[in-house]
Amino acid sequence: MVIHVGVAGGGSWGTTVASLAAHNVPTLLWARNQESVDDINNNHQNSRYLPELWLHPDLKATNDLGEMVSQSDVLVMGVPSQAMRETCREVAEHLRPWVPVLSLSKGLEQGTMQRMTEVIAEELPDHPVGVLTGPNLAKEVLNGYAAAAVVAMADLSLAERIQQLFVTPTFRVYTNDDVIGAELGGALKNVVALASGMADGVGTGDNTRAAVITRGLAELTRLGVAMGGRPETFAGLAGMGDLIATCISRQSRNRFVGERLGQGQSLDAIIEEMDQVAEGVKSIPVVLELAKQYGVEIPITEEVARVVIDGGTAAQAYKGLLRRPPTTESDIG
C-alpha cells in the first residue's frame, strides 16, 4: 500500500516538511494562497517564504483543503497555533477515520492554554495524534544541510512507521513517546529566544547569551516537567537542540523580534514587517498563566513579558534578572 501524505499550511516549515515527505511518498500540500500553489506546481518553489530554494519535483500543491485531506493517509498540520482549531474544524469534514495527525506548530492556544496535540484531539477525536519537532530551520533543511528531528507519539510503533516518511539522506528522524515534553520544548523555547534576541539587540556579549540559553533551558524544563514531560526530553532535540538553534540563528523569527525589541523598536512595527508568525509573542501570556497554575518560577519569561506586554525596555529586563538573589544552580531560581 502506498501511503499518501497531506500537509496543511504553505508557510516555510510546512512547505519544507512536505518537500521532505515527497522524497519518499506521494505528497500534497494545501496552501490558501493560489500564487504559492501555482509556484510549487509549476516552478517547484515557494518563492514567497523560501526564495531561491528548490522543492522536491514530485511535491504537488492545491488550495482545495478537502482535496488534500480526503487523500491523506497521514495528515500534517503546519498552520500557526492560533489557527489550528479553526483549521481542524474544516479538516474534520473530509478526514477519513483513524488517519494519524501530526502537528508542526510550536505554540500554545490562547484562552484554553492547550498544546496543539490537545487541540487536535478535541477537534479530531479518535485520530492518533503526535508532533514533529526539533532544531529545524527550514532554509537549512531545504539546502540539504544535515539536520535531525523527533516524531513524538504515544504509540511508538506508529511513530516508527511515520518516522520513515520524512527521513532523507540529510534529515534524520528519531522517535519519542513523550508527546508532552517534546511539544512543550518547542513551544516554551520561543520565549527564551525572545530573551536571547534582546541580549543581541542591547549589545551584550556571548557570555550573556550563553547564560540566557542555559538558564532558559532550566526554566522551560522546570515548567515542562511540572506539566508532565520527562526531563531527558528537554535535554534532547526537542528541548536543548531546538532552543539553541532558535536562540542563535539569524533565521529565527523569535530571536529576530527580540533583537529588534532590544534595539528599541516597537512590537507593532516589528510584527508589521514580518510575513510569518513569531509564536513566542503570543505564547507569553499562556506561559505566565501555566507557571502560576503549576507553581513554577519563570524569571526570564516574566522579564520578557515586561517588555512585550507591559512596554518596558530590554535593558530594564536584564537589570531585573540581575537583581534576583543568588542561589544554587540546581535551585528553582
C-alpha positions as CSV (number, residue, x, y, z in Angstrom):
1,M,0.0,0.0,0.0
2,V,1.3,3.4,-1.0
3,I,1.0,6.0,1.8
4,H,-0.2,9.5,0.8
5,V,0.9,12.4,3.0
6,G,-1.1,15.6,3.2
7,V,0.3,18.8,4.6
8,A,-1.9,21.7,5.7
9,G,-0.1,25.0,5.6
10,G,2.1,26.6,2.9
11,G,4.5,28.6,5.2
12,S,8.2,27.9,5.2
13,W,8.2,24.9,7.6
14,G,5.0,23.3,6.3
15,T,6.4,23.5,2.7
16,T,9.8,22.1,3.8
17,V,8.2,19.1,5.6
18,A,6.1,18.5,2.5
19,S,9.2,18.5,0.3
20,L,10.9,16.0,2.7
21,A,7.9,13.7,2.5
22,A,7.9,13.9,-1.3
23,H,11.3,12.2,-1.3
24,N,9.5,9.1,-0.1
25,V,5.8,9.1,-0.8
26,P,3.2,11.0,-2.8
27,T,2.6,14.3,-1.0
28,L,0.0,17.0,-1.5
29,L,0.4,20.4,0.2
30,W,-2.6,22.7,0.9
31,A,-2.0,26.5,0.9
32,R,-4.5,29.2,0.9
33,N,-2.5,31.4,-1.4
34,Q,-3.1,30.5,-5.1
35,E,0.2,32.1,-6.1
36,S,2.1,29.8,-3.8
37,V,0.2,26.8,-5.1
38,D,1.0,27.7,-8.7
39,D,4.6,28.4,-7.8
40,I,5.0,25.0,-6.2
41,N,3.3,23.1,-9.1
42,N,4.9,25.0,-11.9
43,N,8.3,26.1,-10.6
44,H,9.0,23.7,-7.7
45,Q,9.5,26.7,-5.5
46,N,7.6,28.6,-2.8
47,S,9.2,32.0,-3.5
48,R,7.0,33.9,-1.0
49,Y,8.5,32.1,2.0
50,L,11.6,30.2,0.7
51,P,13.1,32.4,-2.1
52,E,15.7,30.8,-4.4
53,L,15.3,27.4,-2.8
54,W,14.1,24.3,-4.7
55,L,11.4,21.9,-3.6
56,H,11.2,18.2,-4.5
57,P,9.9,18.0,-8.0
58,D,7.2,15.4,-7.1
59,L,5.6,17.7,-4.5
60,K,2.2,18.8,-5.6
61,A,0.0,21.6,-4.1
62,T,-3.6,22.6,-4.0
63,N,-5.8,25.4,-2.5
64,D,-8.7,22.9,-2.0
65,L,-8.4,21.7,1.6
66,G,-10.9,18.9,1.0
67,E,-9.0,17.5,-1.9
68,M,-5.8,17.3,0.2
69,V,-7.4,15.9,3.4
70,S,-9.5,13.3,1.6
71,Q,-6.4,11.8,0.0
72,S,-4.3,11.7,3.2
73,D,-3.2,8.6,4.9
74,V,-1.1,10.8,7.2
75,L,-2.1,14.4,7.8
76,V,0.4,17.0,8.9
77,M,-0.8,20.2,10.4
78,G,1.5,23.1,9.6
79,V,-0.7,26.1,10.4
80,P,0.0,28.7,13.2
81,S,-1.1,27.7,16.7
82,Q,-4.0,30.3,16.8
83,A,-5.4,29.0,13.5
84,M,-5.1,25.3,14.5
85,R,-8.6,24.8,16.0
86,E,-10.4,26.5,13.1
87,T,-8.4,24.6,10.5
88,C,-9.1,21.3,12.3
89,R,-12.8,22.0,12.2
90,E,-12.6,22.4,8.4
91,V,-10.4,19.3,8.2
92,A,-13.0,17.2,10.1
93,E,-15.4,17.4,7.2
94,H,-13.1,15.5,4.9
95,L,-10.8,13.3,7.1
96,R,-11.2,9.6,6.9
97,P,-11.3,7.6,10.2
98,W,-8.2,6.8,12.1
99,V,-5.8,8.8,9.9
100,P,-2.8,9.9,12.1
101,V,-2.4,13.7,12.5
102,L,1.0,15.2,13.1
103,S,1.4,18.8,14.4
104,L,4.3,21.1,13.3
105,S,3.1,24.1,15.3
106,K,5.3,25.3,18.2
107,G,2.8,27.3,20.1
108,L,0.1,27.2,22.8
109,E,-3.6,28.2,22.3
110,Q,-4.6,31.4,24.0
111,G,-7.6,31.1,26.2
112,T,-7.5,27.3,26.7
113,M,-3.7,27.1,27.3
114,Q,-3.7,23.8,25.4
115,R,-0.9,22.3,23.5
116,M,-1.6,21.7,19.8
117,T,-2.0,18.0,20.1
118,E,-4.7,18.6,22.7
119,V,-6.5,21.0,20.3
120,I,-6.3,18.5,17.5
121,A,-7.5,15.6,19.8
122,E,-10.5,17.7,20.8
123,E,-11.5,18.6,17.2
124,L,-10.5,15.4,15.6
125,P,-11.3,12.7,18.1
126,D,-10.3,9.0,17.5
127,H,-7.3,10.0,15.4
128,P,-3.8,9.2,16.7
129,V,-2.0,12.5,17.3
130,G,1.7,13.4,17.5
131,V,4.2,16.1,16.9
132,L,7.2,16.5,14.6
133,T,9.7,18.9,16.3
134,G,13.4,19.7,16.7
135,P,16.1,22.2,15.7
136,N,14.9,22.6,12.2
137,L,15.4,25.9,10.3
138,A,13.6,25.5,7.0
139,K,16.1,27.1,4.7
140,E,19.0,24.9,6.0
141,V,16.9,21.8,5.7
142,L,16.0,22.6,2.1
143,N,19.6,23.4,1.3
144,G,20.5,19.8,2.3
145,Y,22.4,20.6,5.5
146,A,22.4,17.8,8.0
147,A,19.6,18.1,10.5
148,A,17.6,16.0,12.9
149,A,14.0,15.9,14.3
150,V,11.8,13.9,16.6
151,V,8.4,12.3,15.9
152,A,6.7,12.0,19.3
153,M,3.6,9.9,19.6
154,A,2.1,7.8,22.5
155,D,2.2,4.8,20.2
156,L,5.9,4.2,19.5
157,S,5.2,1.6,16.8
158,L,3.1,4.1,14.9
159,A,5.7,6.8,15.4
160,E,8.3,4.4,13.9
161,R,6.2,3.9,10.8
162,I,5.6,7.7,10.4
163,Q,9.3,8.4,11.1
164,Q,10.2,6.7,7.8
165,L,8.0,9.1,5.8
166,F,10.3,12.1,6.5
167,V,13.8,10.6,6.5
168,T,16.2,11.7,3.8
169,P,20.0,11.2,3.4
170,T,20.5,14.5,5.2
171,F,17.4,14.6,7.5
172,R,17.5,12.2,10.4
173,V,14.3,11.5,12.4
174,Y,14.1,10.0,15.9
175,T,11.1,8.7,17.8
176,N,9.9,9.5,21.3
177,D,6.7,8.6,23.3
178,D,6.9,11.8,25.4
179,V,4.5,13.9,23.5
180,I,4.0,16.4,26.3
181,G,7.7,17.0,26.7
182,A,8.5,17.2,23.0
183,E,5.7,19.6,22.4
184,L,6.4,21.9,25.3
185,G,10.0,22.0,24.4
186,G,9.1,23.5,21.1
187,A,6.6,26.0,22.5
188,L,8.4,27.2,25.6
189,K,11.8,27.8,23.9
190,N,10.3,30.5,21.7
191,V,10.0,32.8,24.8
192,V,13.7,32.2,25.7
193,A,14.6,33.0,22.1
194,L,13.0,36.4,22.5
195,A,15.2,37.0,25.5
196,S,18.3,35.8,23.6
197,G,17.5,38.2,20.8
198,M,17.1,41.0,23.2
199,A,20.6,40.3,24.5
200,D,21.9,40.7,21.0
201,G,19.8,43.8,20.5
202,V,21.2,45.6,23.5
203,G,24.7,44.6,22.6
204,T,25.6,42.2,25.4
205,G,28.2,39.5,24.7
206,D,28.4,35.8,24.2
207,N,28.6,35.2,28.0
208,T,25.2,36.8,28.4
209,R,23.7,34.8,25.6
210,A,25.1,31.6,27.0
211,A,23.7,32.4,30.4
212,V,20.3,33.2,28.9
213,I,20.1,30.0,26.9
214,T,21.3,27.8,29.8
215,R,19.0,29.3,32.4
216,G,16.3,29.4,29.8
217,L,16.7,25.6,29.4
218,A,16.4,25.2,33.2
219,E,13.3,27.4,33.2
220,L,11.4,25.6,30.4
221,T,12.5,22.2,31.9
222,R,11.0,23.1,35.3
223,L,7.7,24.0,33.8
224,G,7.7,21.2,31.3
225,V,8.3,18.6,33.9
226,A,5.7,20.0,36.2
227,M,3.2,19.7,33.3
228,G,4.1,16.0,32.7
229,G,7.1,16.0,30.4
230,R,10.2,13.9,31.1
231,P,13.5,15.7,32.0
232,E,15.5,13.8,29.4
233,T,13.2,15.1,26.6
234,F,14.2,18.6,27.4
235,A,17.9,17.7,27.2
236,G,17.3,16.3,23.6
237,L,16.5,17.6,20.2
238,A,13.0,18.8,21.2
239,G,14.4,20.8,24.1
240,M,18.0,21.9,24.2
241,G,18.5,21.3,20.4
242,D,15.6,23.4,19.4
243,L,16.4,26.1,22.0
244,I,20.0,26.5,20.8
245,A,19.0,26.8,17.1
246,T,16.2,29.3,17.8
247,C,18.3,31.4,20.2
248,I,21.4,31.8,17.9
249,S,20.2,31.7,14.4
250,R,19.6,34.8,12.2
251,Q,16.8,32.8,10.6
252,S,14.8,32.6,13.8
253,R,11.7,34.7,13.8
254,N,11.6,34.9,17.6
255,R,15.2,35.8,18.0
256,F,14.6,38.5,15.3
257,V,11.7,40.0,17.2
258,G,13.8,40.0,20.4
259,E,16.7,41.7,18.7
260,R,14.6,44.4,17.3
261,L,13.0,45.0,20.7
262,G,16.5,45.2,22.2
263,Q,17.3,47.9,19.7
264,G,14.3,49.9,20.9
265,Q,11.7,49.2,18.1
266,S,8.1,48.8,19.0
267,L,6.5,45.4,18.8
268,D,3.8,46.6,16.5
269,A,6.4,47.9,14.0
270,I,8.4,44.7,14.1
271,I,5.3,42.4,13.6
272,E,4.1,44.6,10.7
273,E,7.2,44.0,8.7
274,M,7.1,40.2,9.2
275,D,5.2,37.8,6.9
276,Q,5.2,34.9,9.3
277,V,4.2,34.4,12.9
278,A,6.7,34.6,15.9
279,E,4.9,32.1,18.1
280,G,6.7,33.3,21.3
281,V,5.0,36.6,21.3
282,K,1.5,35.0,21.5
283,S,2.7,32.3,23.9
284,I,3.9,34.6,26.7
285,P,0.5,35.2,28.5
286,V,-0.2,31.4,28.3
287,V,3.2,30.5,29.7
288,L,2.8,33.0,32.6
289,E,-0.6,31.5,33.5
290,L,0.6,27.9,33.3
291,A,3.6,28.8,35.5
292,K,1.2,30.3,38.0
293,Q,-1.1,27.3,37.8
294,Y,1.8,24.8,38.4
295,G,3.6,26.9,40.9
296,V,6.8,27.2,38.9
297,E,9.2,30.2,38.8
298,I,10.0,31.6,35.4
299,P,12.0,34.7,35.8
300,I,13.2,35.0,32.2
301,T,9.7,34.8,30.9
302,E,8.5,37.3,33.4
303,E,11.1,39.8,32.3
304,V,10.4,39.2,28.6
305,A,6.7,39.8,29.4
306,R,7.5,43.2,30.9
307,V,8.9,44.2,27.5
308,V,6.4,42.5,25.2
309,I,3.3,43.1,27.2
310,D,4.0,46.0,29.5
311,G,6.1,48.1,27.1
312,G,9.3,48.1,29.2
313,T,12.8,48.0,27.6
314,A,15.2,45.1,27.2
315,A,17.8,47.0,29.3
316,Q,15.3,47.1,32.2
317,A,14.5,43.4,31.7
318,Y,18.2,42.4,32.1
319,K,18.5,44.6,35.2
320,G,15.5,42.8,36.6
321,L,17.2,39.5,36.1
322,L,20.4,40.7,37.7
323,R,18.5,41.9,40.8
324,R,17.4,38.3,41.6
325,P,19.1,36.9,44.7
326,P,21.9,34.4,44.0
327,T,21.0,30.7,44.5
328,T,22.4,27.3,43.7
329,E,22.4,26.3,40.1
330,S,20.1,23.3,40.8
331,D,17.6,25.5,42.6
332,I,14.4,26.9,41.0
333,G,15.8,30.4,40.8
